[in-house]
Amino acid sequence: MGRWLVVMVEASNEANDGCVLESGDGCVIVGENEDTTTSIPGLICSFDAFQDTLYLHSNCQFYRDRGVTSTMDFIFGHSAVVLQNCKIKPWQPLPNQFVTITAQGKKDPNEDSGISIHKCDITPLDYLTAPTYLGRPWKDYRQL
């Protein structure tokens, strides 16, 4: 049984502040400008932020038994990724906004990439009345 780590990114929504969070064999936290990296092996990570929470930047990635909580484009990027047995929890965004759980995009039309959600639990974190979508296209060579 692993130990849990919850990473909460507190940033100004208007300023698009934040950092990149990655999780593999343990948990890796990369600073906003990729100038600081902290590796915490053996932890089960949960990612909580307002927007752009889990950036699927490159290569193949696999997330199992993770938690991801956010509002807009909170699982996004252009790698080939599988999320398995994860708890995906959208929450109420700011007024007049909607929720998008995934945003998949590519830089190259020949790039093999995509987001596969397998046996995950997708339920609202709390009171959610905003329109909520599983995915939206992002970037020039997007696909859903």
DSSP file with accessible surface (Angstrom, degrees, kcal/mol):
  #  RESIDUE AA STRUCTURE BP1 BP2  ACC     N-H-->O    O-->H-N    N-H-->O    O-->H-N    TCO  KAPPA ALPHA  PHI   PSI    X-CA   Y-CA   Z-CA
    1    1 A M              0   0  229      0, 0.0     2,-0.1     0, 0.0     0, 0.0   0.000 360.0 360.0 360.0 125.2    0.0    0.0    0.0
    2    2 A G        -     0   0   31      1,-0.1     2,-0.3    41,-0.0    41,-0.2  -0.321 360.0-109.8 -82.1 164.9    1.5    3.3   -1.1
    3    3 A R  E     -a   43   0A 164     39,-1.1    41,-3.6    -2,-0.1     2,-0.3  -0.723  34.6-124.5 -89.3 149.3    1.5    6.6    0.7
    4    4 A W  E     -a   44   0A 145     -2,-0.3     2,-0.4    39,-0.2    41,-0.2  -0.721  22.6-173.6 -98.5 143.9   -0.6    9.4   -0.7
    5    5 A L  E     -a   45   0A  47     39,-2.6    41,-2.1    -2,-0.3     2,-0.5  -0.995   7.9-159.9-132.3 126.5    0.5   12.9   -1.7
    6    6 A V  E     -a   46   0A  78     -2,-0.4     2,-0.6    39,-0.2    41,-0.2  -0.946   6.9-159.9-106.4 123.6   -2.0   15.6   -2.7
    7    7 A V  E     -a   47   0A  18     39,-2.7    41,-2.4    -2,-0.5     2,-0.5  -0.921   7.4-171.6-104.9 117.5   -0.4   18.4   -4.7
    8    8 A M  E     -a   48   0A 123     -2,-0.6     2,-0.7    39,-0.2    41,-0.2  -0.954  10.0-153.9-110.9 124.3   -2.5   21.6   -4.7
    9    9 A V        -     0   0   34     39,-1.9     2,-0.7    -2,-0.5    41,-0.4  -0.882   8.1-165.5 -98.4 114.0   -1.4   24.3   -7.0
   10   10 A E        +     0   0  177     -2,-0.7     2,-0.3    39,-0.1     8,-0.1  -0.907  29.1 140.3-101.9 115.8   -2.5   27.7   -5.7
   11   11 A A        -     0   0   48     -2,-0.7     2,-0.4     6,-0.1    39,-0.1  -0.976  57.7 -88.7-150.3 160.8   -2.2   30.3   -8.4
   12   12 A S     >> -     0   0   51     -2,-0.3     5,-1.3     1,-0.2     4,-0.7  -0.598  27.9-149.4 -74.5 124.8   -4.0   33.3   -9.8
   13   13 A N  T >45S+     0   0   41     -2,-0.4     3,-0.7     1,-0.2    -1,-0.2   0.895  97.5  52.3 -62.2 -37.7   -6.5   32.2  -12.4
   14   14 A E  T 345S+     0   0  159      1,-0.2    -1,-0.2     2,-0.1    -2,-0.0   0.822 109.9  47.7 -69.6 -30.3   -6.1   35.6  -14.2
   15   15 A A  T 345S-     0   0   53     -3,-0.2    -1,-0.2     2,-0.0    -2,-0.2   0.536 100.4-130.3 -90.5  -5.6   -2.3   35.3  -14.4
   16   16 A N  T <<5 +     0   0  116     -3,-0.7    -3,-0.2    -4,-0.7    -2,-0.1   0.888  48.0 166.0  56.2  37.9   -2.2   31.7  -15.7
   17   17 A D      < +     0   0   80     -5,-1.3     2,-0.3    -8,-0.0    -1,-0.1  -0.364  12.5 102.9 -74.0 165.1    0.3   30.8  -12.9
   18   18 A G        -     0   0   25     -8,-0.1     2,-0.3    -2,-0.1    14,-0.2  -0.967  52.6-107.2 155.0-169.6    1.1   27.3  -12.1
   19   19 A C        -     0   0   41     -2,-0.3     2,-0.5    12,-0.1    12,-0.2  -0.943  32.2 -99.2-147.0 168.2    3.6   24.4  -12.5
   20   20 A V  E     -E   30   0B  24     10,-1.4    10,-2.3    -2,-0.3     2,-0.5  -0.804  33.6-162.2 -95.0 130.8    3.9   21.2  -14.4
   21   21 A L  E     +E   29   0B   1     -2,-0.5    34,-0.5    32,-0.4     2,-0.4  -0.952  10.3 178.1-115.6 130.2    3.0   18.0  -12.4
   22   22 A E  E     -E   28   0B  69      6,-2.4     6,-2.6    -2,-0.5     2,-0.4  -0.960   8.7-166.2-128.7 150.6    4.0   14.6  -13.6
   23   23 A S        +     0   0    7     -2,-0.4    39,-0.2     4,-0.2     4,-0.2  -0.982  28.5 129.4-139.6 123.9    3.5   11.2  -12.0
   24   24 A G  S    S-     0   0   43      2,-0.5     2,-1.9    -2,-0.4    37,-0.0   0.001  81.7  -1.3-133.6-112.7    5.2    8.0  -12.9
   25   25 A D  S    S-     0   0  158     -2,-0.1     2,-0.4    19,-0.0    17,-0.2  -0.596 140.7 -25.8 -85.0  77.7    7.0    5.7  -10.5
   26   26 A G  S    S-     0   0    5     -2,-1.9    -2,-0.5    15,-0.3     2,-0.4  -0.906 107.1 -49.4 112.3-142.0    6.2    7.9   -7.6
   27   27 A a  E     - F   0  40B   1     13,-1.6    13,-3.3    -2,-0.4     2,-0.4  -0.997  41.4-167.7-140.0 134.5    5.6   11.6   -8.1
   28   28 A V  E     -EF  22  39B  38     -6,-2.6    -6,-2.4    -2,-0.4     2,-0.5  -0.988   4.6-164.1-123.0 130.7    7.6   14.3   -9.9
   29   29 A I  E     -EF  21  38B  43      9,-2.6     9,-2.3    -2,-0.4     2,-0.5  -0.971   6.5-166.6-116.2 122.4    7.0   18.0   -9.4
   30   30 A V  E     -EF  20  37B  11    -10,-2.3   -10,-1.4    -2,-0.5     7,-0.2  -0.929  22.4-119.2-112.5 129.5    8.5   20.4  -12.0
   31   31 A G    >   -     0   0   12      5,-3.4     3,-2.6    -2,-0.5   -11,-0.2  -0.122  35.0 -96.2 -62.8 164.3    8.6   24.1  -11.4
   32   32 A E  T 3  S+     0   0  108      1,-0.3    -1,-0.1   -14,-0.2   -13,-0.1   0.845 127.1  35.7 -53.6 -41.4    6.9   26.5  -13.7
   33   33 A N  T 3  S-     0   0  127    -13,-0.0    -1,-0.3   -14,-0.0    -2,-0.1   0.180 114.8-112.6 -98.9  18.5   10.0   27.3  -15.8
   34   34 A E  S <  S+     0   0  124     -3,-2.6    -2,-0.1     2,-0.1     3,-0.1   0.771  86.5 120.4  55.6  29.7   11.2   23.7  -15.4
   35   35 A D        +     0   0  115      1,-0.2     2,-0.4    -5,-0.0    -1,-0.1   0.610  67.0  45.7 -97.2 -13.1   14.1   25.0  -13.3
   36   36 A T        -     0   0   81      2,-0.0    -5,-3.4     0, 0.0     2,-0.4  -0.994  63.3-177.9-131.6 135.8   13.3   23.0  -10.2
   37   37 A T  E     -F   30   0B  91     -2,-0.4     2,-0.4    -7,-0.2    -7,-0.2  -0.999   5.0-171.5-134.0 132.8   12.4   19.3  -10.0
   38   38 A T  E     -F   29   0B  77     -9,-2.3    -9,-2.6    -2,-0.4     2,-0.5  -0.993   7.4-161.2-124.4 125.6   11.4   17.3   -6.9
   39   39 A S  E     -F   28   0B  80     -2,-0.4   -11,-0.2   -11,-0.2   -13,-0.1  -0.920   8.4-177.5-108.7 130.8   11.1   13.5   -7.1
   40   40 A I  E >   -F   27   0B  46    -13,-3.3   -13,-1.6    -2,-0.5     3,-0.9  -0.843  17.2-156.1-126.8  89.1    9.2   11.6   -4.5
   41   41 A P  T 3   +     0   0   88      0, 0.0   -15,-0.3     0, 0.0     3,-0.1  -0.331  69.3  23.4 -69.2 150.6    9.3    7.9   -5.2
   42   42 A G  T 3  S+     0   0   47      1,-0.2   -39,-1.1   -17,-0.2     2,-0.3   0.547  89.9 124.4  79.8   8.4    6.7    5.4   -3.9
   43   43 A L  E <   -a    3   0A  16     -3,-0.9     2,-0.6   -41,-0.2    -1,-0.2  -0.763  57.9-136.3-102.7 148.4    3.9    7.9   -3.4
   44   44 A I  E     -a    4   0A  32    -41,-3.6   -39,-2.6    -2,-0.3     2,-0.3  -0.913  34.0-149.6 -97.0 119.4    0.4    7.8   -4.9
   45   45 A a  E     -a    5   0A   0     -2,-0.6    22,-1.1   -19,-0.3     2,-0.4  -0.672  18.5-165.2-100.3 148.1   -0.3   11.3   -6.2
   46   46 A S  E     -ab   6  67A  14    -41,-2.1   -39,-2.7    -2,-0.3     2,-0.6  -0.991  14.6-148.2-124.7 135.2   -3.4   13.3   -6.5
   47   47 A F  E     +ab   7  68A   1     20,-3.3    22,-2.7    -2,-0.4     2,-0.5  -0.920  19.4 174.3-112.2 118.7   -3.4   16.5   -8.6
   48   48 A D  E     +ab   8  69A  25    -41,-2.4   -39,-1.9    -2,-0.6     2,-0.3  -0.984  17.9 128.9-126.8 121.4   -5.7   19.4   -7.7
   49   49 A A        -     0   0   10     20,-2.0    22,-0.2    -2,-0.5     4,-0.2  -0.959  60.0-108.6-159.3 171.2   -5.6   22.8   -9.4
   50   50 A F  S    S-     0   0   51    -41,-0.4    21,-1.6    -2,-0.3    22,-1.0   0.911  93.3  -5.7 -75.2 -42.7   -8.0   25.2  -11.0
   51   51 A Q  B    S+g   72   0C  48     20,-0.2    -1,-0.2    19,-0.2    22,-0.2  -0.992 122.0  20.4-152.3 154.1   -7.0   24.8  -14.7
   52   52 A D  S    S+     0   0   62     20,-2.0    22,-0.2    -2,-0.3     3,-0.2   0.945  71.4 160.1  51.3  56.8   -4.4   22.9  -16.8
   53   53 A T        +     0   0    3      1,-0.2     2,-0.6    19,-0.2   -32,-0.4   0.934  57.1  31.7 -82.2 -50.5   -3.7   20.5  -14.0
   54   54 A L  E    S-h   75   0C   1     20,-2.9    22,-2.2    19,-0.2     2,-0.7  -0.910  71.7-159.7-117.8 105.8   -2.1   17.4  -15.5
   55   55 A Y  E     -h   76   0C  43     -2,-0.6     2,-1.4   -34,-0.5    22,-0.2  -0.762   5.5-158.6 -91.1 114.5    0.1   18.2  -18.6
   56   56 A L  E     +h   77   0C   0     20,-3.8    22,-1.7    -2,-0.7    23,-0.9  -0.674  26.9 167.4 -90.1  81.9    0.7   15.2  -20.8
   57   57 A H        -     0   0   60     -2,-1.4     2,-0.3    20,-0.2    -1,-0.2   0.917  44.6 -22.9 -74.8 -50.1    3.7   16.6  -22.4
   58   58 A S  S    S+     0   0   44     19,-0.1    21,-0.2    22,-0.1    -1,-0.2  -0.973  92.7  18.8-159.1 169.5    5.5   13.8  -24.3
   59   59 A N  S    S-     0   0  133     -2,-0.3    21,-1.6    19,-0.2     2,-0.4  -0.074  97.6 -40.3  61.4-161.1    6.3   10.2  -24.8
   60   60 A C  E     -k   80   0D 110     19,-0.2     2,-0.3    53,-0.1    21,-0.2  -0.838  62.3-172.6 -99.3 138.4    4.0    7.4  -23.5
   61   61 A Q  E     -k   81   0D  38     19,-2.6    21,-1.7    -2,-0.4     2,-0.4  -0.965  11.8-164.6-133.6 150.2    2.5    7.9  -20.0
   62   62 A F  E     -k   82   0D 105     -2,-0.3     2,-0.5   -39,-0.2    21,-0.2  -0.997   4.0-174.1-136.8 126.7    0.5    5.6  -17.7
   63   63 A Y  E     +k   83   0D   3     19,-2.7    21,-3.2    -2,-0.4     2,-0.4  -0.989   7.7 177.7-122.7 124.1   -1.5    6.8  -14.6
   64   64 A R  E     -k   84   0D 109     -2,-0.5    21,-0.2    19,-0.2     3,-0.1  -0.991  65.6  -1.8-129.5 135.9   -3.1    4.3  -12.3
   65   65 A D  S    S+     0   0   69     19,-1.9     2,-0.3    -2,-0.4    21,-0.2   0.867  93.1 140.0  56.6  41.6   -5.1    5.0   -9.1
   66   66 A R        -     0   0   27     18,-0.3    21,-2.5    -3,-0.1     2,-0.4  -0.740  46.5-134.5-108.1 161.9   -4.5    8.7   -9.3
   67   67 A G  E     -bc  46  87A   8    -22,-1.1   -20,-3.3    -2,-0.3     2,-0.4  -0.948  18.1-175.9-115.8 137.4   -6.8   11.6   -8.5
   68   68 A V  E     +bc  47  88A   0     19,-2.5    21,-2.7    -2,-0.4     2,-0.4  -0.982   5.4 176.1-134.9 122.6   -7.2   14.6  -10.8
   69   69 A T  E     +bc  48  89A  11    -22,-2.7   -20,-2.0    -2,-0.4     2,-0.3  -0.993  24.8 104.0-130.2 129.8   -9.5   17.5   -9.7
   70   70 A S  E     - c   0  90A   0     19,-1.1    21,-2.0    -2,-0.4   -20,-0.2  -0.936  56.2-113.6-174.5-164.5  -10.0   20.7  -11.6
   71   71 A T  S    S+     0   0    0    -21,-1.6    29,-1.0     1,-0.3     2,-0.4   0.717  82.4  28.8-119.5 -62.3  -12.2   22.8  -13.9
   72   72 A M  E    S-gi  51 100C  28    -22,-1.0   -20,-2.0    27,-0.2    -1,-0.3  -0.911 123.5 -20.8-120.3 131.5  -11.0   23.5  -17.5
   73   73 A D  E    S+     0   0C   8     27,-1.1    28,-0.2    -2,-0.4    -1,-0.2   0.853  76.8 159.7  50.2  40.5   -8.6   21.4  -19.7
   74   74 A F  E     +     0   0C   0     26,-1.2   -20,-2.9     1,-0.2     2,-0.5   0.731  66.1  42.2 -79.5 -12.3   -7.4   19.7  -16.6
   75   75 A I  E    S+hi  54 102C   0     26,-1.9    28,-1.8    25,-0.2     2,-0.3  -0.944  89.5 146.4-122.1 106.9   -6.0   16.6  -18.4
   76   76 A F  E     +hi  55 103C  24    -22,-2.2   -20,-3.8    -2,-0.5     2,-0.3  -0.949   7.1  78.2-144.2 156.3   -4.3   18.1  -21.5
   77   77 A G  E     -hi  56 104C   1     26,-1.9    28,-2.2    -2,-0.3   -20,-0.2  -0.911  67.9 -82.8 142.2-163.1   -1.4   17.6  -23.8
   78   78 A H  S    S+     0   0    8    -22,-1.7     2,-0.2    -2,-0.3    29,-0.2  -0.006  76.7 106.4-136.8  30.3   -0.1   15.7  -26.8
   79   79 A S  S    S-     0   0    5    -23,-0.9    35,-1.7   -21,-0.2     2,-0.7  -0.566  77.3-100.0 -99.9 172.6    1.4   12.4  -25.5
   80   80 A A  E     +kl  60 114D  33    -21,-1.6   -19,-2.6    33,-0.3     2,-0.4  -0.852  58.2 171.0 -89.3 118.8    0.0    8.9  -25.7
   81   81 A V  E     -kl  61 115D   5     33,-2.6    35,-2.3    -2,-0.7     2,-0.4  -0.976  30.5-160.5-139.0 146.1   -1.5    8.3  -22.3
   82   82 A V  E     -kl  62 116D  50    -21,-1.7   -19,-2.7    -2,-0.4     2,-0.5  -0.997   6.2-164.3-122.6 128.6   -3.7    5.8  -20.4
   83   83 A L  E     -kl  63 117D   1     33,-3.0    35,-3.4    -2,-0.4     2,-0.4  -0.973  17.1-176.3-108.1 121.8   -5.5    6.8  -17.2
   84   84 A Q  E     -kl  64 118D  40    -21,-3.2   -19,-1.9    -2,-0.5   -18,-0.3  -0.978  60.9 -10.4-127.5 132.5   -6.7    3.6  -15.4
   85   85 A N  S    S+     0   0   53     33,-1.8     2,-0.2    -2,-0.4    35,-0.2   0.802  92.3 151.8  55.0  32.7   -8.7    3.4  -12.2
   86   86 A C        -     0   0    1     32,-0.3    35,-2.6   -21,-0.2     2,-0.7  -0.592  48.9-128.0 -92.3 156.1   -8.3    7.1  -11.6
   87   87 A K  E     -cd  67 121A 113    -21,-2.5   -19,-2.5    -2,-0.2     2,-0.6  -0.916  26.2-171.2-103.3 110.1  -10.8    9.4   -9.8
   88   88 A I  E     -cd  68 122A   0     33,-2.9    35,-1.6    -2,-0.7   -19,-0.2  -0.923   5.9-179.2-107.7 116.3  -11.5   12.3  -12.1
   89   89 A K  E     -c   69   0A  48    -21,-2.7   -19,-1.1    -2,-0.6     2,-0.1  -0.876  10.2-163.1-126.9  99.6  -13.5   15.0  -10.3
   90   90 A P  E     -c   70   0A   4      0, 0.0    35,-2.8     0, 0.0    36,-0.5  -0.498  13.2-162.1 -73.7 148.7  -14.6   18.2  -12.0
   91   91 A W        -     0   0   60    -21,-2.0    37,-0.1    33,-0.2    36,-0.0  -0.855  33.7 -71.2-128.3 169.8  -15.6   21.1   -9.9
   92   92 A Q        -     0   0   63     35,-0.5    36,-0.1    -2,-0.3     6,-0.1  -0.355  50.6-152.3 -62.6 123.1  -17.6   24.3  -10.4
   93   93 A P        -     0   0    9      0, 0.0     3,-0.1     0, 0.0     6,-0.1  -0.157  35.8 -65.3 -81.8-171.9  -15.7   26.9  -12.5
   94   94 A L  S >  S-     0   0   66      1,-0.2     3,-1.5     4,-0.1     0, 0.0  -0.236  75.7 -69.2 -67.0 161.9  -16.0   30.7  -12.4
   95   95 A P  T 3  S+     0   0  109      0, 0.0    -1,-0.2     0, 0.0     3,-0.1  -0.199 121.2  16.0 -55.1 142.9  -19.3   32.2  -13.5
   96   96 A N  T 3  S+     0   0  174      1,-0.2     2,-0.3    -3,-0.1    -2,-0.1   0.668 103.5 113.1  66.3  18.2  -20.1   31.9  -17.3
   97   97 A Q    <   -     0   0   53     -3,-1.5     2,-0.3    -4,-0.1    -1,-0.2  -0.776  53.2-146.0-110.6 165.4  -17.4   29.2  -17.7
   98   98 A F        -     0   0   87     -2,-0.3     2,-0.5    32,-0.1    34,-0.2  -0.802  18.4-112.1-123.8 168.5  -17.7   25.5  -18.6
   99   99 A V  E     - j   0 132C   0     32,-2.9    34,-2.6    -2,-0.3     2,-0.4  -0.867  25.5-178.1-105.3 130.9  -15.8   22.4  -17.6
  100  100 A T  E     -ij  72 133C   1    -29,-1.0   -26,-1.2    -2,-0.5   -27,-1.1  -0.991   8.6-166.8-125.0 122.4  -13.6   20.4  -20.1
  101  101 A I  E    S+     0   0C   4     32,-2.5   -26,-1.9    -2,-0.4     2,-0.3   0.922  72.0  23.8 -75.7 -45.0  -12.0   17.4  -18.6
  102  102 A T  E     -ij  75 135C  11     32,-1.5    34,-1.2    31,-0.3     2,-0.3  -0.911  53.0-174.3-123.8 151.7   -9.5   16.7  -21.5
  103  103 A A  E     -ij  76 136C   0    -28,-1.8   -26,-1.9    -2,-0.3     2,-0.4  -0.903  15.0-169.3-140.9 109.5   -7.9   18.7  -24.2
  104  104 A Q  E     +ij  77 137C   6     32,-1.1    34,-1.7    -2,-0.3     2,-0.3  -0.855  13.5 161.6-105.3 134.1   -5.9   16.7  -26.7
  105  105 A G        -     0   0    0    -28,-2.2     2,-0.3    -2,-0.4    34,-0.2  -0.986  20.6-152.6-148.0 157.7   -3.6   18.4  -29.2
  106  106 A K        -     0   0   17     32,-0.4    35,-1.1    -2,-0.3    34,-0.2  -0.939  15.5-152.9-128.5 155.2   -0.7   17.6  -31.4
  107  107 A K  S    S+     0   0  129     -2,-0.3    -1,-0.1     1,-0.2    35,-0.1   0.633  90.7  36.8 -94.6 -19.9    2.2   19.6  -32.9
  108  108 A D  S >  S-     0   0   75     33,-0.1     3,-1.7     1,-0.1    -1,-0.2  -0.998  74.3-135.8-135.8 135.6    2.5   17.3  -35.9
  109  109 A P  T 3  S+     0   0   66      0, 0.0    -1,-0.1     0, 0.0    -2,-0.0   0.757 106.7  53.3 -65.4 -20.6   -0.2   15.5  -37.9
  110  110 A N  T 3  S+     0   0  138      2,-0.1     2,-0.2    -3,-0.0     0, 0.0   0.428  80.8 119.1 -91.9  -0.3    1.8   12.2  -37.9
  111  111 A E    <   -     0   0   53     -3,-1.7     2,-0.9     1,-0.1   -32,-0.0  -0.492  63.8-134.3 -70.4 130.3    2.3   12.2  -34.1
  112  112 A D        +     0   0  151     -2,-0.2     2,-0.3   -32,-0.0   -32,-0.2  -0.786  53.1 131.0 -84.8 108.0    0.9    9.1  -32.4
  113  113 A S        +     0   0   14     -2,-0.9   -33,-0.3   -34,-0.1     2,-0.3  -0.973  15.9 136.1-153.3 164.3   -0.9   10.5  -29.4
  114  114 A G  E     -l   80   0D  22    -35,-1.7   -33,-2.6    -2,-0.3     2,-0.5  -0.868  44.2-104.9 165.1 165.2   -4.2   10.3  -27.6
  115  115 A I  E     -l   81   0D  40     -2,-0.3     2,-0.5   -35,-0.2   -33,-0.2  -0.962  28.1-169.5-116.3 120.1   -5.9   10.1  -24.2
  116  116 A S  E     -l   82   0D  59    -35,-2.3   -33,-3.0    -2,-0.5     2,-0.6  -0.953   5.2-162.1-112.2 124.4   -7.4    6.8  -23.1
  117  117 A I  E     -l   83   0D  54     -2,-0.5     2,-0.5   -35,-0.2   -33,-0.2  -0.930  14.1-176.4-108.9 113.3   -9.6    6.7  -20.0
  118  118 A H  E     -l   84   0D  77    -35,-3.4   -33,-1.8    -2,-0.6   -32,-0.3  -0.950  62.6 -24.2-121.3 117.3  -10.0    3.2  -18.7
  119  119 A K  S    S+     0   0  157     -2,-0.5     2,-0.3   -35,-0.2    -1,-0.2   0.840  90.5 153.6  54.4  39.6  -12.2    2.2  -15.8
  120  120 A C        -     0   0   28    -35,-0.2     2,-0.6   -37,-0.1   -33,-0.2  -0.689  46.1-126.0 -96.2 153.3  -12.0    5.7  -14.2
  121  121 A D  E     -d   87   0A  66    -35,-2.6   -33,-2.9    -2,-0.3     2,-0.7  -0.890  24.4-171.9 -98.9 114.5  -14.6    7.2  -12.0
  122  122 A I  E     +d   88   0A  68     -2,-0.6   -33,-0.2   -35,-0.2   -35,-0.1  -0.915  25.8 140.5-111.4 103.9  -15.8   10.6  -13.3
  123  123 A T        -     0   0   48    -35,-1.6    -2,-0.0    -2,-0.7     3,-0.0  -0.986  55.4 -93.1-140.7 148.7  -18.0   12.3  -10.7
  124  124 A P        -     0   0   71      0, 0.0   -33,-0.2     0, 0.0     4,-0.1  -0.316  24.4-137.8 -62.3 145.9  -18.3   15.9   -9.6
  125  125 A L  S    S-     0   0   87    -35,-2.8     2,-0.2   -55,-0.2   -34,-0.2   0.894  77.1 -34.8 -68.0 -40.4  -16.2   16.9   -6.6
  126  126 A D  S    S-     0   0  131    -36,-0.5     2,-0.4     1,-0.1     0, 0.0  -0.568 114.2  -3.8-152.4-144.4  -19.1   18.9   -5.2
  127  127 A Y        +     0   0  174     -2,-0.2   -35,-0.5    -3,-0.1     2,-0.5  -0.448  66.0 176.7 -66.6 113.5  -21.9   21.1   -6.4
  128  128 A L        +     0   0   41     -2,-0.4     4,-0.1     1,-0.1    -1,-0.0  -0.966  21.4 149.9-129.2 115.2  -21.5   21.3  -10.2
  129  129 A T        +     0   0   85     -2,-0.5    -1,-0.1     2,-0.1     3,-0.1   0.512  43.8 104.4-116.7 -12.8  -24.0   23.1  -12.4
  130  130 A A  S    S-     0   0   13      1,-0.1   -32,-0.1   -37,-0.1    -2,-0.0  -0.353  87.3 -89.7 -69.7 149.4  -21.8   24.3  -15.3
  131  131 A P        -     0   0   71      0, 0.0   -32,-2.9     0, 0.0     2,-0.4  -0.371  49.4-156.5 -56.2 136.9  -21.9   22.5  -18.6
  132  132 A T  E     -j   99   0C  57    -34,-0.2     2,-0.4    -3,-0.1   -32,-0.2  -0.983  11.9-172.2-129.1 129.6  -19.3   19.7  -18.5
  133  133 A Y  E     -j  100   0C 123    -34,-2.6   -32,-2.5    -2,-0.4   -31,-0.3  -0.941  25.8-139.9-123.2 143.0  -17.6   18.1  -21.5
  134  134 A L  E    S-     0   0C 103     -2,-0.4   -32,-1.5   -34,-0.2     2,-0.3   0.884  82.4  -9.5 -67.9 -37.0  -15.4   15.0  -21.6
  135  135 A G  E     -j  102   0C  23    -34,-0.2   -32,-0.2   -35,-0.1    -1,-0.2  -0.987  51.5-163.5-157.4 164.5  -13.1   16.6  -24.1
  136  136 A R  E     -j  103   0C  75    -34,-1.2   -32,-1.1    -2,-0.3     7,-0.1  -0.986  35.7-100.6-147.1 150.4  -12.4   19.4  -26.6
  137  137 A P  E     -j  104   0C  56      0, 0.0     2,-0.3     0, 0.0   -32,-0.2  -0.451  39.1-174.6 -71.4 147.2   -9.9   19.8  -29.5
  138  138 A W        +     0   0   59    -34,-1.7   -32,-0.4    -2,-0.1     5,-0.1  -0.993  43.8   6.5-146.3 134.5   -6.8   21.8  -28.8
  139  139 A K  S >  S-     0   0   78     -2,-0.3     3,-0.8   -34,-0.2   -32,-0.1   0.025  96.5 -63.7  78.7 176.7   -4.0   22.9  -31.1
  140  140 A D  T 3  S+     0   0  132      1,-0.2     2,-0.3   -34,-0.2    -1,-0.1   0.883 129.0  37.9 -66.1 -42.9   -3.8   22.5  -34.9
  141  141 A Y  T 3  S+     0   0  107    -35,-1.1    -1,-0.2    -3,-0.1   -33,-0.1  -0.331  85.0 152.5-110.0  51.9   -3.7   18.7  -35.3
  142  142 A R    <   -     0   0  127     -3,-0.8     2,-0.3    -2,-0.3   -37,-0.2  -0.344  19.6-177.4 -81.6 160.3   -6.2   17.8  -32.6
  143  143 A Q              0   0   98    -39,-0.3   -39,-0.1    -7,-0.1    -7,-0.1  -0.979 360.0 360.0-153.9 149.7   -8.3   14.7  -32.4
  144  144 A L              0   0  139     -2,-0.3    -9,-0.0    -9,-0.1   -41,-0.0  -0.922 360.0 360.0-121.6 360.0  -11.0   13.4  -30.0
